[in-house]
Amino acid sequence: MENINFLQRTKHLLRLYGFSPKKRLGQNFTVNYDIMQSLVEHASLTKNDVVLEVGAGFGFLTRLLSGRCKKVIAVEIDPQLTNFLRKNLSTLNNVDLIEGDILKVSLPAFNKVVSAPPYSISSPLLFRLLETRFDLAVLILQKEFAERLAAQVGTKDYGRLTVSIYYRTDVALLDVVSPKMFFPSPDVDSMMLQLKPRDPPFNVEDEVLFFELVRALFTQRNKKVRNSLIHFLRKREFPRDEAITLADSTIYSSKRVRELAPEDFGILANELAKILR
């Protein structure tokens, strides 16, 4: 694919088909060839890869991907754009176009994700991806959000998402992406990042309980672990006195929730798992 002016092309297609970028769908089209090329390069694509693209837009990245991999599964929620893509990508035999919400549609198997998805679905999208099996994801997300994925313990960016992502993947923040790389330009900087799923770095006896505990405690991130645990146990119908005694007995009772490392949540969840059996 030659280095054409994708900004001009996007504006032309919007006028030609009477499209308007939809704010409710978070439509900020990637219009810089170098950024798309960088996404593809960081994904180290081969002819054996099946790639998921979330939000195909006008298909610029889709075309680039299709020339580098075995198959592209392109998901687009906007019916207008899907109709355009059906015609515009009809000559590409290795593109599987799916119209629908990425958070709801049934997906065929894929092993890599290369995408600049709508920022509004970043968190639920990542949680959905973590439930599937894949080898590598290269994404462009809002910079502030991306920094939360790799945040240090105790910082303002550190939270449930950080712990959940750390448990499942290695995160590498790659490059800051200027708003000028998109049309319309978002109000914030973006970040290109890489996610590599791996085996958990610490042992968890009950993953369901672990993730439930992480989610519940981070709703009170600035409180002491003791107080948050009491609240957590009371919701599980523990008698108040028993909940207090148990919360007081944990090794992290006097720490703030935000001060617990991911491994600490694992130890805490394993302690609770023995009691809740």
HUSULFEN-V657112 format. One record per residue. N is the residue number from 1. PSI is psi in degrees with one decimal (none if undefined). Layout:
[[N	PSI] [N	PSI]]
This chain:
[[1	126.6] [2	160.7] [3	74.5] [4	167.7] [5	97.7] [6	-24.1] [7	-48.4] [8	-41.1] [9	-42.2] [10	-47.6] [11	-39.7] [12	-45.8] [13	-36.7] [14	-43.1] [15	-45.9] [16	-41.3] [17	2.0] [18	28.6] [19	153.5] [20	132.2] [21	130.5] [22	116.1] [23	-38.0] [24	-22.1] [25	2.5] [26	39.5] [27	101.0] [28	99.9] [29	133.8] [30	122.5] [31	16.4] [32	121.0] [33	-42.7] [34	-37.5] [35	-43.5] [36	-42.2] [37	-39.0] [38	-41.2] [39	-48.3] [40	-43.9] [41	-43.0] [42	-21.5] [43	-9.4] [44	54.6] [45	145.5] [46	173.0] [47	1.2] [48	-6.3] [49	139.7] [50	118.4] [51	132.5] [52	127.8] [53	124.9] [54	113.4] [55	81.7] [56	-19.1] [57	-127.3] [58	6.8] [59	13.0] [60	-51.3] [61	-35.4] [62	-45.1] [63	-42.7] [64	-43.1] [65	-41.6] [66	-27.2] [67	-7.4] [68	-12.0] [69	176.9] [70	-44.8] [71	147.7] [72	127.5] [73	102.5] [74	119.0] [75	126.5] [76	127.2] [77	-24.6] [78	115.2] [79	-36.1] [80	-46.1] [81	-36.3] [82	-42.0] [83	-42.0] [84	-46.0] [85	-36.5] [86	-40.3] [87	-44.9] [88	-26.9] [89	11.8] [90	-23.1] [91	-7.5] [92	106.0] [93	-14.4] [94	22.9] [95	121.3] [96	105.2] [97	125.6] [98	122.5] [99	124.5] [100	-179.1] [101	120.1] [102	-24.9] [103	-9.1] [104	-29.4] [105	154.9] [106	131.1] [107	136.7] [108	170.9] [109	142.9] [110	160.7] [111	-9.1] [112	155.1] [113	125.4] [114	115.7] [115	157.1] [116	78.4] [117	162.4] [118	134.0] [119	-29.4] [120	-19.3] [121	11.2] [122	-51.4] [123	-54.5] [124	-31.5] [125	-46.3] [126	-41.6] [127	-35.0] [128	-43.8] [129	-37.6] [130	-19.6] [131	-6.7] [132	171.1] [133	122.3] [134	162.5] [135	-33.2] [136	141.3] [137	132.5] [138	116.7] [139	154.8] [140	119.1] [141	167.7] [142	135.4] [143	-45.9] [144	-40.6] [145	-45.4] [146	-38.6] [147	-26.0] [148	-30.6] [149	-30.2] [150	21.9] [151	151.5] [152	149.0] [153	134.1] [154	-13.8] [155	167.4] [156	-25.9] [157	-13.5] [158	131.3] [159	-163.5] [160	-44.3] [161	-42.0] [162	-48.2] [163	-44.5] [164	-44.0] [165	-43.7] [166	-38.2] [167	-31.4] [168	-29.0] [169	163.2] [170	133.7] [171	132.3] [172	118.6] [173	123.3] [174	-68.0] [175	143.7] [176	136.9] [177	122.3] [178	149.2] [179	-25.2] [180	-11.8] [181	-3.7] [182	157.9] [183	127.7] [184	155.2] [185	129.3] [186	168.5] [187	-2.9] [188	162.3] [189	157.0] [190	173.5] [191	132.1] [192	134.2] [193	164.1] [194	133.2] [195	126.9] [196	108.2] [197	145.0] [198	169.9] [199	145.8] [200	139.5] [201	-3.1] [202	159.0] [203	134.2] [204	124.9] [205	-37.4] [206	100.3] [207	-37.5] [208	-46.4] [209	-41.5] [210	-52.3] [211	-33.5] [212	-41.2] [213	-45.6] [214	-47.1] [215	-46.5] [216	-44.7] [217	-33.5] [218	-8.1] [219	-13.9] [220	54.5] [221	-27.4] [222	-3.7] [223	164.6] [224	149.6] [225	-38.8] [226	-51.5] [227	-40.5] [228	-36.7] [229	-40.0] [230	-46.8] [231	-43.9] [232	-46.3] [233	-36.5] [234	-35.7] [235	-23.4] [236	14.8] [237	28.6] [238	139.5] [239	146.8] [240	-47.8] [241	-40.6] [242	-40.2] [243	-42.1] [244	-46.0] [245	-44.5] [246	-44.1] [247	-37.5] [248	-24.8] [249	-10.9] [250	150.4] [251	-16.5] [252	15.3] [253	-33.3] [254	-6.6] [255	158.7] [256	150.4] [257	-43.5] [258	-13.0] [259	-6.4] [260	127.0] [261	160.5] [262	-41.0] [263	-34.1] [264	-40.1] [265	-36.2] [266	-45.9] [267	-43.3] [268	-44.0] [269	-38.6] [270	-36.5] [271	-46.5] [272	-35.9] [273	-38.9] [274	-37.2] [275	-36.0] [276	-4.5] [277	none]]
